Amino acid sequence: MFRTCVMALALLAAALGACSSRSISNSGYQEDGYYGRNAFYQGEIDELDLFVPQERDQKFGGDIKAALADNRPVAAELGKPLLVVQSGALVPDEFMTDALKHHFQVSPFSGVPSRPAYPHANTASTAQPGSFGERLRLAAAQGGYRHILVYWGELEALRSGGVTKAISWVPIVGAVVPDESQDMRIRLKAAIIEVETGRWRMILPESIENSAISASINRASSDQGQVERLKAAGYAKLADMIVAEAGAASPPS
């Protein structure tokens, strides 16, 4: 009876599974709740720091009215230069630049969030740096770019252990027996930013899902295979939306 109860509890715990999430810019295999596979990862670009200029002396009211009055569509220009930024990554993933380069003159740019050292109280008169968005737009303008693509992404996973995980007692045999399923999905969002004005448009593709079954001996490779498949599919879908909007906004020839 005791052994039956223990086995039932083990099966219940395995069936409940575990949920996790990680950035597309820090998407190494998770083991015991720890990623840390990307030494350059320092977090994500903050949207307010990207879109909203640093506060100056004047009120924001005039800027808000002007932005609402200027309701032209914001879209990348087909065949023209496009600065591509992946939030949290030193360079955008190759899957993304490959999906875009047939339609734009793609140039990668760092998406590692900068943390400028603001002046101390005794040097308050020193001019403060602008927001991340202002500095990014300035860098783009200096390079001759009229539009910037910034995109964010998250990978969400649900692991569930199978019956074999609970009853595999022999280590060598258990290592090669498929005993865990993992459902994973990728969620992406992107912003097209007009360099001259700072106006932007958000693009939100639907999430894409993938399932895989693995054994302990190939857990990491199975996980990374899912990541690669989801990135390839997700980036292709996002690129298609960006190209479609650019085509719709292009003036008739």
C-alpha positions in Angstrom: 0.0 0.0 0.0 2.8 2.4 1.0 4.7 1.7 -2.3 1.4 2.3 -4.2 0.9 5.7 -2.6 4.5 6.8 -3.2 4.2 5.8 -6.9 1.0 7.7 -7.2 2.5 10.9 -5.7 5.6 10.6 -8.0 3.3 10.2 -11.1 1.3 13.2 -10.0 4.4 15.4 -9.5 5.7 14.4 -12.9 2.3 15.1 -14.6 2.1 18.6 -13.2 5.3 19.6 -14.9 7.1 22.9 -14.6 6.8 26.2 -16.4 9.6 28.5 -17.4 10.4 31.5 -19.6 13.5 33.1 -21.1 14.5 35.8 -23.5 15.3 35.0 -27.1 18.6 36.8 -26.3 19.4 34.4 -23.5 18.0 31.2 -24.8 20.5 28.6 -23.7 19.3 25.3 -22.1 17.8 25.7 -18.7 18.9 23.4 -16.0 17.6 23.7 -12.4 16.2 27.1 -13.1 19.4 28.7 -14.4 20.3 29.9 -17.8 23.4 32.1 -17.9 24.6 30.8 -21.3 25.1 34.3 -22.8 27.8 36.3 -21.0 26.7 39.5 -22.9 23.1 39.4 -21.7 22.3 42.3 -19.4 18.5 42.5 -19.6 16.1 44.0 -22.1 15.6 47.4 -23.7 13.0 49.3 -21.7 10.2 50.5 -24.0 9.7 53.9 -22.3 13.4 54.5 -22.5 13.3 53.6 -26.2 10.2 55.6 -27.3 10.0 58.6 -24.9 12.6 61.3 -25.1 14.3 62.3 -21.9 12.3 65.0 -20.1 13.4 68.6 -20.8 12.3 71.9 -19.4 9.2 72.1 -21.6 5.9 70.3 -20.9 5.1 67.2 -22.8 1.6 68.4 -23.8 2.8 70.1 -27.0 4.7 67.0 -28.0 1.7 64.8 -27.4 -0.6 67.0 -29.5 1.9 67.1 -32.3 2.3 63.4 -32.3 -1.5 62.8 -32.4 -1.8 65.3 -35.3 0.9 63.5 -37.3 -0.9 60.2 -38.0 1.0 59.1 -41.1 1.8 55.4 -41.2 5.2 54.2 -40.0 6.7 51.4 -42.0 10.1 50.4 -43.2 11.0 51.1 -46.8 11.5 48.2 -49.2 15.0 48.0 -50.6 16.3 50.8 -48.3 18.7 50.6 -45.3 17.2 49.2 -42.1 19.0 49.2 -38.7 18.0 46.0 -36.9 18.2 45.7 -33.1 17.4 42.6 -31.0 16.6 43.6 -27.4 19.2 42.2 -25.1 21.6 40.9 -27.8 24.9 42.1 -29.0 23.8 41.3 -32.5 20.5 40.2 -33.9 20.0 36.4 -34.4 21.0 35.3 -37.9 17.6 33.8 -38.6 16.1 37.3 -38.3 18.6 39.1 -40.5 18.4 36.3 -43.1 14.6 36.7 -43.2 14.9 40.4 -43.8 17.9 40.8 -46.1 16.1 39.9 -49.3 13.8 42.9 -48.8 16.0 45.6 -47.0 19.6 46.6 -46.7 19.9 45.1 -43.3 22.6 46.4 -40.8 22.8 44.8 -37.3 23.2 47.0 -34.2 23.7 46.2 -30.6 20.6 45.8 -28.4 22.5 45.5 -25.1 20.8 48.2 -22.9 23.2 51.0 -22.1 23.3 52.4 -18.6 24.9 55.8 -18.8 26.5 57.2 -15.7 24.5 60.2 -14.7 26.3 63.2 -13.1 26.6 63.3 -9.3 24.9 66.0 -7.3 28.0 68.2 -7.3 28.1 68.2 -11.1 24.4 68.7 -11.8 25.1 71.4 -14.3 26.7 68.9 -16.6 24.4 68.0 -19.5 22.8 64.6 -19.0 22.8 62.1 -21.9 19.5 61.4 -23.7 17.4 58.4 -23.5 18.4 55.1 -25.1 15.9 55.8 -27.9 17.4 59.3 -28.6 20.9 57.9 -28.7 19.9 55.0 -31.0 18.1 57.4 -33.4 21.2 59.7 -33.4 23.4 56.7 -34.2 21.1 55.6 -37.0 21.0 59.1 -38.5 24.8 59.3 -38.4 24.8 56.1 -40.4 22.3 57.2 -42.9 19.3 55.1 -41.7 15.8 56.4 -41.8 14.2 53.5 -40.0 15.0 51.2 -37.1 13.6 47.8 -36.3 13.7 46.9 -32.6 12.3 43.5 -31.6 11.8 41.6 -28.3 11.0 38.0 -27.8 10.3 35.4 -25.1 10.4 31.6 -25.1 7.9 29.9 -22.7 8.1 26.2 -21.9 6.1 23.7 -20.0 7.8 20.4 -19.1 5.9 17.3 -18.2 7.4 14.0 -17.0 6.0 10.8 -18.4 5.5 7.4 -16.6 8.9 6.2 -17.7 10.5 9.0 -15.8 9.0 7.8 -12.6 9.8 4.1 -13.0 13.2 4.2 -14.7 15.5 2.8 -12.0 18.5 1.7 -14.0 20.7 4.8 -14.7 22.1 3.6 -18.0 18.8 2.5 -19.4 16.9 5.4 -18.0 19.2 7.9 -19.7 18.1 6.9 -23.2 14.3 6.3 -22.5 12.2 9.2 -23.6 10.7 10.4 -20.3 9.8 14.1 -20.6 7.8 16.2 -23.0 8.3 19.9 -23.4 5.8 22.3 -25.0 7.4 25.5 -26.0 6.2 28.7 -27.7 7.8 31.9 -28.9 6.2 35.3 -28.5 7.6 38.2 -30.5 6.9 41.9 -30.8 8.6 44.5 -32.9 8.6 48.3 -33.4 9.4 50.1 -36.5 10.8 53.5 -35.5 11.1 56.6 -37.8 14.5 58.0 -37.1 13.7 61.7 -37.9 10.6 62.0 -35.8 10.8 59.2 -33.3 7.3 58.0 -34.3 6.8 54.3 -34.1 4.5 51.4 -34.9 4.2 48.1 -33.0 3.9 44.8 -34.8 2.6 41.7 -32.9 2.7 38.4 -34.7 0.8 35.4 -33.2 2.8 33.1 -31.0 4.1 29.8 -32.5 4.2 26.5 -30.6 6.3 23.3 -30.8 6.4 20.1 -28.8 9.2 17.6 -28.3 9.9 14.4 -26.2 13.4 13.8 -24.8 15.4 11.6 -22.6 17.9 12.8 -20.0 20.8 12.0 -22.4 19.6 14.4 -25.1 17.6 16.9 -23.0 19.8 19.9 -23.8 20.0 19.2 -27.5 16.3 18.6 -27.7 15.6 21.9 -26.0 17.9 23.9 -28.2 16.4 22.2 -31.3 13.0 23.5 -30.2 14.5 27.0 -29.7 16.1 27.0 -33.2 12.9 25.8 -34.9 10.7 28.3 -33.1 13.1 31.2 -33.8 13.3 30.3 -37.5 9.5 30.1 -37.8 8.8 33.1 -35.6 11.3 35.4 -37.3 10.0 34.4 -40.7 6.5 35.3 -39.7 7.6 38.6 -38.2 9.6 39.5 -41.3 6.6 38.7 -43.5 4.5 41.2 -41.6 7.2 43.9 -41.7 7.6 43.4 -45.5 3.8 43.4 -46.0 3.4 46.7 -44.1 6.3 48.2 -46.0 4.8 47.2 -49.3 1.4 48.6 -48.3 3.0 52.0 -47.3 5.1 52.3 -50.4 3.9 54.9 -53.0 2.6 53.4 -56.3 5.3 53.3 -59.0 
